[in-house]
Amino acid sequence: MSVVLKLSRSNRIYRSSEPVEGKIVTNLPSSISHQGIRLTVNGAVNMQVRGGTAGVIESLYGVIKPICIMNKNVEVRSSGKLGSGTTEIPFSVLLKQQGENSSERFYETFHGANISIQYLITVGIMRGYMHKSLSTTMEFIIESEKVNLLEAPISPEVVVFYITQDTQKHPLLPELLSGGFRVTGKISTQCALTEPLNGELIVEASAVPIRSIDIHLLRVESILTGEKYITETSLIQSTQIADGDVCRAMTIPIYVILPRLLTCPTNLAGPFSIEFQVSIVITFQSDLSKLYPKSDPRTPRLWLAMETLPLRLVRAK
Amino acid sequence: MEFRERDYGAEESAYSLPRVPAKNHPLFARSLPYQVDVTDNGKDDFCDPLRGLGANMAMHIGDVEDVQSTYNRKLSNEAALQLSEKEWASFKRSLMQKFSATKTVSISSMSDVIVKSGKAHDKSSTSMHLEELDDPQKIAEEDVKVITCQEYVSRLHELKDEICHAWQADDRVTSLKLSIKVARLLMDTSVLQFYPTLFVLVTDVMDMLGDLVWERIKRRAKYADDGTIICSLPENFKAIDVCPDAKETCNNWFCKIGSISELLPRIYSELAILHCWRFLHDQPCESLQRLVMMMRGLADPLASVYCHLYLVRCAQKLLPCDRGYLITCINDISIILMRIISGKETISRYSSGNKKLLISLIEPTIEWSVKCMFTYQWEIGNLFAELGLGGNLSESSQNPPCISIVLHHIIKELPAEIVSSDALEIVQLIESSKDFSFDQHLNYTLLGFKLCERRPQMDSVDAVLVKVFQAVSQYDSLDEYLKVVDAYLDIVLQYQMENYLTIILDGISKRASDKVVAESELGSLQSIFIKLLTHFNDLEDAFALNHFVEILDVMYGTSRNTVNMHILNKATRNGYIRDPTTIQLLFEISQALHDGIDFSSIKDDDNQQSARLISHFIQMVDYGTEMDRHLTFLVECRGAFGSINELKGTLVHSSNSLAIKAMKGTNKHVSFVKSCIAFSEVTIPSISAGIRQMNLYLETAEVALLGGLVSHTDGLIESAISSLQSLDITRGSQINVDVDGIISSIRKLCSLLIMVPGNPTEGIFYIPKSLLSLVTSDPGVTPRLRARTLCAIISLSATFSQNTLPYHVKNTEVMGNDILFFGDPSYNQELSSISSISVQNLVEGIQEEVYKAARGTMALEACNCIISSFKANPEISLICSRLMEIAKSCLNANDKYLRSTLNILDKHLACSRDACVVVV
């Protein structure tokens, strides 16, 4: 006895103006009678506060009341019977009311550490008092409305950066300070979600051998609690672009494919905001590093040099 | 018994076949086949199995562009792919063989996938990203485990199976994760020698993953979820043919791989599924350039170059349309090599001692990449510039010098016509590349050989040679010098640049003097000498070269022998050798060759050949009128080459022909002839084989007779008889003795005796008698030898009985027996007695023959001999019928010999038949 939702798109991506279509597939050993088949479509921003800049009190409260984006209940079939074997019931649900123009409300799906924006579609088959109702839930993904998208290609906003012992705000190993190093490059600070994050980097000089150069993709989630924003920065993905003491004066490409679901267009909604950063982290060879095998890569250490830049993610056509 | 009278002249004209003088020698070749220019002829028709395919492939690709025929393109694509698959497979094999691994591998614990058995991975895909961050930090853990290569390899095979099983169980995430772990193994380059093997094993796994992904996406493009066909994807599909679902899946794979944190596994994984770009783009080559660039992030030289290798390999599957990525590849590899060579930057793990090993490990990757660059016949035009090698000389001084090992492989793969047209540029490149990754002189050598393939223009040759010889003149090492000049020698000779030849020989002699030449140098010297010898038509021209003999003298051993043999071969091929200095030189060479013969292995082919060459040389020597000098030469030879048996025969022949030559001369040098014969007489006894001895005695005897030296002749014939006696001709040792040879020698002796005047002091028929006693006295003599010898004696006696002998010595001073003993009754009487004894013995002897057929034939031979020697009378016919009885009893009645003998017998006995009847 099973009920399955099958969406019309295998990637489950829809836009808010589009109807979510699909089939309810039931597979029953014997026919049953029901009191109606209902679809519930729910979209919400779920937030929680923990760690980060949240104080002790706030973190005690933990979960903050979610923001409802949409909640819609549709009856697909009124009460009746479902035959044995496989039955397919097609459905189509409009997400937006006609005439409604609140495209901003339909935030793109995002799964973060503190904030998650999620759209769920649930089917329920009511079977009266004596029987347990059948139901199943499935997530679908919302992407921004095409009409509101920026024209591709988006204007390349490239930042030139340079990393030396003098640009670091945290203490460094003495040999790094005395020997010096200089890594320069450029990286785009505005990037379409479907495109890789591009850039390049040159190790111009480094007295201490380099162990690794990594590009960290960070998300900055801020939640308005009371009168202040509680912000937490966390690592989404780390991409190594240099392994070992690379050749000096050689252009090394920065090429990072943005992970889906874990990224969304930069969102400054008001009650919460989702922003991104890109961080170039140079790890130098040091015996000290072996003492901290599993430290958070974002923690400034004596043998690290880093440069963090804001990254604006956009949905382009 | 009465001898039959014979008219030899009439018989000859009656029985001999008509003869017509031949215009041409039957063995003389009508036209010289050697005149065909081999080099030119060969080039056009010869299909190089390796190059040919490349050319065909290019042709196919050309067709596509012209005709746009999909069918053709499909064919060419498949052919190219298949070819590259095969080549790659054999390359992998050679890679593993070349670096056969050490027994154990120490692996750091980062390779936990090898040490531990694979765990079950059933985590959801969303947690995968986070989990990868938790991957054990490689440097943090220092404990190193040692396992055997065998274990390592078998573990990898297990992993491959695991990946395959996981995939089949629809657990593709596990497959990918395990594959990534396998790829991570390549991060550990400390295994050095094992790395190529590891590379092959790991890339096998990655290739498998790539194929699985490819097949999956292809299936998604062809069939819908419920198994209905969406489209039949053609072999040569375009991105537009692929349905969005399949594209989505493909894109997901690239995203998944893009999220791999570590660089090296990420690159390997993307390369594994690189050909899947075809589902997304029609021009998937763009990513190649990016991947090459990404590899710059791999600081470890070994990891980096092998990663490049895998890229080049995977790019082949895309059939890329430009070679930009290859150029970058090779340039980047060059930079890596430069770092190793210069040692400016720290490459911590590699000590200077390991650098050679490192370069040898890197070499195959260069070889393959360069090879790929020339697989497709792309425009070569500005290749040098693209490789950062080109430009004119002033520019190239700013460019970093080319790495010699890279240059080596480029030159190796460059088509010969490019090499020959750009020779000067290449020389300059070689000149500027001087590092320890590859010996510079070997690059010069390679260029030389390449230039020989397709000869360039005269003026450019000159310019190239100037450069090469400038460089080479700096070499102190003989070995290097030889290797290079050997490569250019053909060109120098073909263009007749005598000045360079002089330089080369001067150079060799300067470097070779006062030192023992090493084995490898001998090889080069040998090659140089052989080239010189083949070039010069006349050996004397070669000998006239500066230092030729001097350099020859520094050689020793087998290569010396080989060169010597070539010289002798050359010397004896073009007719007689007349120049005394040449003869002297060749004599010395022969001596060296003779000294080099290892007599312990006399059956060795080489020895046989040297002996043959020396004797041929002796035969070809001609001092013209200075015959005394010639004889002295023969004496010297006898002294020098005493240990070669075959040679003595040659010496005797030579001295005999010298004697004949002297006799033919206007004034007869009797004393010279005598000394020649004396020389022969002295030389013959040292020949071990008795039958050869005898033949040579007979030959010398004949010469002596021709010279009118009757007493010498007698002595020589006696010696011949005694050497016959010394032969063990008894039945017991007949296996070793060539009976037919002996018989023919005895017959020869008998025919010679006809011309020899009987010696009254010893008895006129002293020699036939001793021959007779030789075969009759010893019961051990085989019946066949005896019978034939007796037949010969009977024929001899019959001939002696004639009033005129059939032939005489061509010397008026020597008189034949027909003149000396004409009408002497004792003479005839003695002949009769000899012949009757012979006939008697003959008939008896035949019955001793054991074998029936042989007995029959012998009886027929005897019968024929008797009929032709004696007048028919009852006695003779009785003997003959007896012999015929034997023959009939032994042979088939239809035997042709038997029948013809019967015919003759009938004819000859016709007159005396009546008498027969009376007797009966």
Interface residues (C-beta under 8 A of the other chain):
Chain A: S10 N11 H111 P196 P209 I210 R211 I213 D214 L235 I236 Q237 S238 T239 Q240 I241 A242 D243 G244 D245 V246 C247 R248 M250 T251 I252 P253 Y255 V256 I257 P259 R260 L261 L262 S289 K290 P293 K294 P297
Chain B: T126 H129 L133 D134 P136 Q137 I139 A140 E141 E142 M187 D225 D245 E248 F254 C255 G258 S259 S261 E262 L263 L264 R266 R290 M293 M294 R296 G297 L298 A299 D300 A303 I335 I336 R339 E345 T346 I347 S348
